[in-house]
Amino acid sequence: MQNSKALNVKGLPEKLAPDTTYELTVTFENPDGVAAGFQLIAWVEKQDAGTFDSQTENTETAGSAIRSTSPTVKEGSVSWVMQWRTPSKIDTTVTIFLAATSANHDQSPLGDRVHFRSFSYSGGAP
């Protein structure tokens, strides 16, 4: 999976601190579409990966995952704000997987593109 330069997460620290809340902003440069959606998942093998809290309309959370629930219709750049409470213990790799869809809003998959990006922290450090 290749990291898309169109996706970024602002607010991620250089090193994760356990049991800490970070305000994150997912930004998606969406020049080829008029509608966008995203899904972000924090993952730790065999451990708690923390929890997300929605700070933006049209998003929902389920523990260590957050996603948009309806397309954001806007040309250019879109963003979603959330809070992430990190796991109480960080002694292994924490990976954040992010996917976003750029769509032309014609109700078909033709012309739509999916972008991916991941961020990994080993024992709290990137």
Sequence and secondary structure as in RCSB ss.txt:
>XXXX:A:sequence
MQNSKALNVKGLPEKLAPDTTYELTVTFENPDGVAAGFQLIAWVEKQDAGTFDSQTENTETAGSAIRSTSPTVKE
GSVSWVMQWRTPSKIDTTVTIFLAATSANHDQSPLGDRVHFRSFSYSGGAP
>XXXX:A:secstr
    TTEEEET  SS  TT EEEEEEEEEETT SEEEEEEEEE TTS   EEEE STTEEEETTEEEESS EE S
EEEEEEEEEE  S   SEEEEEEEEEEE SSSSSTT EEEEEEEEEETTB 
